[in-house]
Amino acid sequence: MATVSVALLLLVALTISYPLACRAADEDPLQDFCVALNANDPQITINGLLCKPAAEVQDADFASQQLGNPGNFSAKLVSAVNLASATTFGALNTQGLSIARIDFRPRGLNPPHVHPRATEVLFLAQGTLVVGFVSTAPQNRLFSKTIYAGDLFVFPRGLPHFQFNPDKSKPALAISALNSQNPGVSQLAVALFASNPPLPEEVLEITLGVGDEELDRLIKSVQEVISM
């Protein structure tokens, strides 16, 4: 009888915890839609964006041509990311979703970065990419694969990952879906070498095992990349 009672308690605990374990990155919406109002207003500090009155929402609010063209290409990385999120496509507000177009010229790179609030699934529409992420368990294990047009690849939430076009003559085009209306992004090199204010040089030198001259070279190199 005691065994049955313990089993019932475990079942109740699992039932209660299951929705929490399966919860998406963003909270579930409490209404059909909430088209963002004044998405770029810097004074809005709520966890999300204000909604247009339902009576003012139009058919056109649910359509966007934002991803019809590439984003701005980085001269050094020769890649471009164009992200449609709640701030640029108001219909995504409260839907727990963003979508990005990523263009790669030959040898283009989307450098190691993390999305702190979203898992990403990438669909390769054109070309070839070498993709990968580094896990925490097994610790610092690189999961990497060469993918081709029509393939999918998943980058788990919060883990460092990258995409690289190894082809020397052909471009690549990918579409990524992220399960947050504001996934966030932090490039690892920029976070280390171009933060504002800068990280203490002693911290970087000890962490990387480099001296003053090598650290200065790394900082200048990263700053040149992000300024172009």
MIDONU-36649 format. One record per residue (C-alpha): residue number from 1; chain; y, z, x negated. Coordinates in steps of 0.05 Angstrom, whole numbers, plus 32768, in hexadecimal, padded with zeros to 4 digits. Example, Ala and Ser with C-alpha at 12.3 -4.5 7.8 and 13.67 -1.06 7.14 Angstrom:
nuba pos->1&unit->A&py->7FA6&pz->809C&px->7F0A
nuba pos->2&unit->A&py->7FEB&pz->808F&px->7EEF
//
This chain:
nuba pos->1&unit->A&py->8000&pz->8000&px->8000
nuba pos->2&unit->A&py->802F&pz->8010&px->7FC6
nuba pos->3&unit->A&py->8021&pz->7FCC&px->7FA9
nuba pos->4&unit->A&py->8035&pz->7FAA&px->7FEB
nuba pos->5&unit->A&py->8076&pz->7FD3&px->7FED
nuba pos->6&unit->A&py->8088&pz->7FBF&px->7FA6
nuba pos->7&unit->A&py->807A&pz->7F76&px->7FB6
nuba pos->8&unit->A&py->80A6&pz->7F7A&px->7FF4
nuba pos->9&unit->A&py->80DE&pz->7F99&px->7FCC
nuba pos->10&unit->A&py->80D9&pz->7F62&px->7F97
nuba pos->11&unit->A&py->80DA&pz->7F2D&px->7FCE
nuba pos->12&unit->A&py->8119&pz->7F4B&px->7FEC
nuba pos->13&unit->A&py->813A&pz->7F4E&px->7FA8
nuba pos->14&unit->A&py->8129&pz->7F06&px->7F99
nuba pos->15&unit->A&py->8142&pz->7EF0&px->7FDE
nuba pos->16&unit->A&py->8184&pz->7F12&px->7FD3
nuba pos->17&unit->A&py->818E&pz->7EF9&px->7F8C
nuba pos->18&unit->A&py->8177&pz->7EB1&px->7F98
nuba pos->19&unit->A&py->81B8&pz->7E98&px->7FB6
nuba pos->20&unit->A&py->81DF&pz->7EB7&px->7F7D
nuba pos->21&unit->A&py->81B3&pz->7E95&px->7F49
nuba pos->22&unit->A&py->81BA&pz->7E51&px->7F6B
nuba pos->23&unit->A&py->8205&pz->7E55&px->7F77
nuba pos->24&unit->A&py->822D&pz->7E19&px->7F5E
nuba pos->25&unit->A&py->8264&pz->7E21&px->7F2B
nuba pos->26&unit->A&py->8299&pz->7E24&px->7F62
nuba pos->27&unit->A&py->8298&pz->7E4C&px->7FA2
nuba pos->28&unit->A&py->827F&pz->7E29&px->7FE0
nuba pos->29&unit->A&py->82B7&pz->7E0C&px->800D
nuba pos->30&unit->A&py->82C6&pz->7E30&px->804E
nuba pos->31&unit->A&py->82DE&pz->7DF1&px->8072
nuba pos->32&unit->A&py->82CF&pz->7DA6&px->8073
nuba pos->33&unit->A&py->8306&pz->7D94&px->8042
nuba pos->34&unit->A&py->8345&pz->7DAF&px->8021
nuba pos->35&unit->A&py->836E&pz->7D75&px->8004
nuba pos->36&unit->A&py->8399&pz->7D93&px->7FCD
nuba pos->37&unit->A&py->83E3&pz->7D9C&px->7FDB
nuba pos->38&unit->A&py->8415&pz->7D9D&px->7FA0
nuba pos->39&unit->A&py->83DC&pz->7D98&px->7F6F
nuba pos->40&unit->A&py->840B&pz->7D97&px->7F33
nuba pos->41&unit->A&py->8437&pz->7DD1&px->7F49
nuba pos->42&unit->A&py->8437&pz->7E02&px->7F0D
nuba pos->43&unit->A&py->8449&pz->7E3C&px->7F3A
nuba pos->44&unit->A&py->8406&pz->7E39&px->7F5F
nuba pos->45&unit->A&py->83DA&pz->7E6F&px->7F41
nuba pos->46&unit->A&py->83A3&pz->7E76&px->7F75
nuba pos->47&unit->A&py->835B&pz->7E69&px->7F61
nuba pos->48&unit->A&py->835C&pz->7E22&px->7F7C
nuba pos->49&unit->A&py->8392&pz->7DF8&px->7F9C
nuba pos->50&unit->A&py->83B8&pz->7DFE&px->7FDE
nuba pos->51&unit->A&py->83A1&pz->7DD1&px->8016
nuba pos->52&unit->A&py->83C7&pz->7D9D&px->803E
nuba pos->53&unit->A&py->83CA&pz->7DAE&px->8088
nuba pos->54&unit->A&py->838E&pz->7D8C&px->80A8
nuba pos->55&unit->A&py->83BC&pz->7D65&px->80D7
nuba pos->56&unit->A&py->83DE&pz->7D45&px->809C
nuba pos->57&unit->A&py->839E&pz->7D2E&px->8078
nuba pos->58&unit->A&py->8396&pz->7CE2&px->8077
nuba pos->59&unit->A&py->835B&pz->7CB3&px->806C
nuba pos->60&unit->A&py->8379&pz->7C9E&px->802A
nuba pos->61&unit->A&py->8376&pz->7CE6&px->8010
nuba pos->62&unit->A&py->832B&pz->7CDE&px->8007
nuba pos->63&unit->A&py->832E&pz->7CA0&px->7FDC
nuba pos->64&unit->A&py->8346&pz->7C96&px->7F95
nuba pos->65&unit->A&py->834A&pz->7C5C&px->7F63
nuba pos->66&unit->A&py->8354&pz->7C8B&px->7F28
nuba pos->67&unit->A&py->8314&pz->7C78&px->7F05
nuba pos->68&unit->A&py->8320&pz->7C2E&px->7F0B
nuba pos->69&unit->A&py->833E&pz->7C2D&px->7EC5
nuba pos->70&unit->A&py->832F&pz->7C52&px->7E84
nuba pos->71&unit->A&py->8356&pz->7C8F&px->7E6E
nuba pos->72&unit->A&py->8381&pz->7C8F&px->7E30
nuba pos->73&unit->A&py->8359&pz->7C7D&px->7DF2
nuba pos->74&unit->A&py->835C&pz->7CA9&px->7DB5
nuba pos->75&unit->A&py->836C&pz->7C7F&px->7D78
nuba pos->76&unit->A&py->833D&pz->7CA7&px->7D4B
nuba pos->77&unit->A&py->8304&pz->7CB5&px->7D7C
nuba pos->78&unit->A&py->8309&pz->7C71&px->7D9F
nuba pos->79&unit->A&py->82F4&pz->7C90&px->7DE1
nuba pos->80&unit->A&py->8318&pz->7CA0&px->7E22
nuba pos->81&unit->A&py->830A&pz->7CD3&px->7E59
nuba pos->82&unit->A&py->8327&pz->7CCA&px->7E9E
nuba pos->83&unit->A&py->8318&pz->7D08&px->7EC8
nuba pos->84&unit->A&py->8321&pz->7D0A&px->7F14
nuba pos->85&unit->A&py->8326&pz->7D53&px->7F29
nuba pos->86&unit->A&py->8348&pz->7D79&px->7F60
nuba pos->87&unit->A&py->838B&pz->7D74&px->7F3D
nuba pos->88&unit->A&py->8389&pz->7D28&px->7F3A
nuba pos->89&unit->A&py->835F&pz->7D19&px->7F78
nuba pos->90&unit->A&py->8371&pz->7D4C&px->7FAD
nuba pos->91&unit->A&py->8334&pz->7D40&px->7FD9
nuba pos->92&unit->A&py->8309&pz->7D61&px->7FA3
nuba pos->93&unit->A&py->832A&pz->7DA4&px->7FB0
nuba pos->94&unit->A&py->82F6&pz->7DD8&px->7FC6
nuba pos->95&unit->A&py->82BD&pz->7DA5&px->7FBE
nuba pos->96&unit->A&py->82A3&pz->7DC1&px->7F7B
nuba pos->97&unit->A&py->82A4&pz->7D7C&px->7F5B
nuba pos->98&unit->A&py->82C8&pz->7D52&px->7F27
nuba pos->99&unit->A&py->82B6&pz->7D0D&px->7F0D
nuba pos->100&unit->A&py->82C9&pz->7CEB&px->7ECC
nuba pos->101&unit->A&py->82CA&pz->7CA6&px->7EAF
nuba pos->102&unit->A&py->82BC&pz->7CA5&px->7E64
nuba pos->103&unit->A&py->82C8&pz->7C64&px->7E3D
nuba pos->104&unit->A&py->82B0&pz->7C5A&px->7DF6
nuba pos->105&unit->A&py->82C5&pz->7C22&px->7DC9
nuba pos->106&unit->A&py->8293&pz->7C10&px->7D91
nuba pos->107&unit->A&py->8284&pz->7C4F&px->7D69
nuba pos->108&unit->A&py->82AC&pz->7C77&px->7D9C
nuba pos->109&unit->A&py->82A2&pz->7CC3&px->7DA0
nuba pos->110&unit->A&py->82AD&pz->7CF8&px->7DD4
nuba pos->111&unit->A&py->82AC&pz->7D31&px->7DA2
nuba pos->112&unit->A&py->8287&pz->7D74&px->7DAA
nuba pos->113&unit->A&py->82A6&pz->7D9B&px->7DE3
nuba pos->114&unit->A&py->8294&pz->7DCC&px->7E1B
nuba pos->115&unit->A&py->82A2&pz->7DD0&px->7E66
nuba pos->116&unit->A&py->82A5&pz->7E1B&px->7E74
nuba pos->117&unit->A&py->82A0&pz->7E14&px->7EC0
nuba pos->118&unit->A&py->8271&pz->7DD9&px->7ECB
nuba pos->119&unit->A&py->822F&pz->7DB7&px->7EBE
nuba pos->120&unit->A&py->8238&pz->7D6D&px->7EB0
nuba pos->121&unit->A&py->8208&pz->7D34&px->7EC2
nuba pos->122&unit->A&py->8219&pz->7CF2&px->7EA0
nuba pos->123&unit->A&py->8205&pz->7CAD&px->7EB9
nuba pos->124&unit->A&py->8209&pz->7C75&px->7E86
nuba pos->125&unit->A&py->8221&pz->7C36&px->7EA9
nuba pos->126&unit->A&py->8228&pz->7C0A&px->7E6C
nuba pos->127&unit->A&py->8214&pz->7C0A&px->7E22
nuba pos->128&unit->A&py->81F0&pz->7C3E&px->7DF8
nuba pos->129&unit->A&py->8201&pz->7C86&px->7DE9
nuba pos->130&unit->A&py->81E6&pz->7CBD&px->7DBC
nuba pos->131&unit->A&py->81EF&pz->7CFD&px->7DE4
nuba pos->132&unit->A&py->81DD&pz->7D45&px->7DD9
nuba pos->133&unit->A&py->81EB&pz->7D8F&px->7DE2
nuba pos->134&unit->A&py->81DD&pz->7DCF&px->7DBC
nuba pos->135&unit->A&py->81BA&pz->7E07&px->7DE1
nuba pos->136&unit->A&py->81BD&pz->7E53&px->7DDB
nuba pos->137&unit->A&py->8172&pz->7E5B&px->7DE9
nuba pos->138&unit->A&py->8150&pz->7E43&px->7DBE
nuba pos->139&unit->A&py->818C&pz->7E57&px->7D94
nuba pos->140&unit->A&py->81B5&pz->7E1D&px->7D7A
nuba pos->141&unit->A&py->8180&pz->7DEA&px->7D8D
nuba pos->142&unit->A&py->819C&pz->7DA3&px->7D91
nuba pos->143&unit->A&py->8182&pz->7D7B&px->7DCC
nuba pos->144&unit->A&py->8195&pz->7D33&px->7DBF
nuba pos->145&unit->A&py->8180&pz->7CEE&px->7DD7
nuba pos->146&unit->A&py->8195&pz->7CA5&px->7DD4
nuba pos->147&unit->A&py->81A1&pz->7C8D&px->7E1B
nuba pos->148&unit->A&py->81AB&pz->7C48&px->7E38
nuba pos->149&unit->A&py->81CC&pz->7C28&px->7E75
nuba pos->150&unit->A&py->81AE&pz->7C47&px->7EB4
nuba pos->151&unit->A&py->819A&pz->7C89&px->7E93
nuba pos->152&unit->A&py->81B1&pz->7CCF&px->7EA6
nuba pos->153&unit->A&py->81BB&pz->7D0B&px->7E78
nuba pos->154&unit->A&py->81CC&pz->7D54&px->7E8A
nuba pos->155&unit->A&py->81FA&pz->7D81&px->7E61
nuba pos->156&unit->A&py->81F0&pz->7DC9&px->7E79
nuba pos->157&unit->A&py->822D&pz->7DF3&px->7E8A
nuba pos->158&unit->A&py->8254&pz->7E11&px->7E50
nuba pos->159&unit->A&py->822A&pz->7DF2&px->7E18
nuba pos->160&unit->A&py->8249&pz->7DC8&px->7DDF
nuba pos->161&unit->A&py->823A&pz->7D7E&px->7DE9
nuba pos->162&unit->A&py->824F&pz->7D39&px->7DD3
nuba pos->163&unit->A&py->8248&pz->7CEE&px->7DE1
nuba pos->164&unit->A&py->824A&pz->7CB8&px->7DAC
nuba pos->165&unit->A&py->8246&pz->7C6C&px->7DB0
nuba pos->166&unit->A&py->821E&pz->7C56&px->7D73
nuba pos->167&unit->A&py->8227&pz->7C0C&px->7D7F
nuba pos->168&unit->A&py->8256&pz->7BE9&px->7D4E
nuba pos->169&unit->A&py->8269&pz->7BB0&px->7D7C
nuba pos->170&unit->A&py->825E&pz->7BC3&px->7DC6
nuba pos->171&unit->A&py->8283&pz->7BF6&px->7DF2
nuba pos->172&unit->A&py->8263&pz->7C29&px->7E20
nuba pos->173&unit->A&py->8277&pz->7C45&px->7E63
nuba pos->174&unit->A&py->825F&pz->7C86&px->7E82
nuba pos->175&unit->A&py->826D&pz->7CAB&px->7EC3
nuba pos->176&unit->A&py->8265&pz->7CF7&px->7EC4
nuba pos->177&unit->A&py->8262&pz->7D26&px->7EFF
nuba pos->178&unit->A&py->8273&pz->7D70&px->7EF5
nuba pos->179&unit->A&py->8266&pz->7DA7&px->7F27
nuba pos->180&unit->A&py->82AB&pz->7DC5&px->7F26
nuba pos->181&unit->A&py->82EF&pz->7DAD&px->7F3F
nuba pos->182&unit->A&py->830B&pz->7DC8&px->7EFE
nuba pos->183&unit->A&py->82D4&pz->7DC5&px->7EC9
nuba pos->184&unit->A&py->8302&pz->7DD2&px->7E8F
nuba pos->185&unit->A&py->82F7&pz->7DB5&px->7E49
nuba pos->186&unit->A&py->82FE&pz->7DD0&px->7E03
nuba pos->187&unit->A&py->82F2&pz->7DA5&px->7DC6
nuba pos->188&unit->A&py->82D2&pz->7DD0&px->7D91
nuba pos->189&unit->A&py->82F9&pz->7DB2&px->7D56
nuba pos->190&unit->A&py->833B&pz->7DBA&px->7D7B
nuba pos->191&unit->A&py->832B&pz->7E01&px->7D8F
nuba pos->192&unit->A&py->831D&pz->7E14&px->7D47
nuba pos->193&unit->A&py->8351&pz->7DEC&px->7D21
nuba pos->194&unit->A&py->838A&pz->7DDD&px->7D52
nuba pos->195&unit->A&py->8390&pz->7E1A&px->7D7F
nuba pos->196&unit->A&py->83D5&pz->7E34&px->7D92
nuba pos->197&unit->A&py->83E4&pz->7E62&px->7D70
nuba pos->198&unit->A&py->83B3&pz->7E51&px->7D37
nuba pos->199&unit->A&py->8376&pz->7E7B&px->7D29
nuba pos->200&unit->A&py->837F&pz->7EA7&px->7CEB
nuba pos->201&unit->A&py->836E&pz->7E7E&px->7CAD
nuba pos->202&unit->A&py->8344&pz->7EB7&px->7C91
nuba pos->203&unit->A&py->8318&pz->7EB5&px->7CCF
nuba pos->204&unit->A&py->830C&pz->7E6A&px->7CC7
nuba pos->205&unit->A&py->8301&pz->7E6D&px->7C7C
nuba pos->206&unit->A&py->82CC&pz->7EA4&px->7C82
nuba pos->207&unit->A&py->82AB&pz->7E83&px->7CBF
nuba pos->208&unit->A&py->82A6&pz->7E3F&px->7C9E
nuba pos->209&unit->A&py->829E&pz->7E54&px->7C56
nuba pos->210&unit->A&py->82D8&pz->7E2A&px->7C3E
nuba pos->211&unit->A&py->8316&pz->7E35&px->7C14
nuba pos->212&unit->A&py->8360&pz->7E2B&px->7C23
nuba pos->213&unit->A&py->8362&pz->7DE1&px->7C0F
nuba pos->214&unit->A&py->8325&pz->7DCD&px->7C37
nuba pos->215&unit->A&py->833D&pz->7DF3&px->7C74
nuba pos->216&unit->A&py->8382&pz->7DD2&px->7C70
nuba pos->217&unit->A&py->835F&pz->7D8E&px->7C6D
nuba pos->218&unit->A&py->8335&pz->7D9E&px->7CAB
nuba pos->219&unit->A&py->8372&pz->7DB7&px->7CD2
nuba pos->220&unit->A&py->839B&pz->7D79&px->7CC1
nuba pos->221&unit->A&py->8361&pz->7D4B&px->7CD2
nuba pos->222&unit->A&py->8357&pz->7D68&px->7D17
nuba pos->223&unit->A&py->83A2&pz->7D69&px->7D25
nuba pos->224&unit->A&py->83A6&pz->7D1F&px->7D12
nuba pos->225&unit->A&py->836D&pz->7D0E&px->7D43
nuba pos->226&unit->A&py->838D&pz->7D32&px->7D7E
nuba pos->227&unit->A&py->83D3&pz->7D17&px->7D71
nuba pos->228&unit->A&py->83BC&pz->7CCE&px->7D77
//
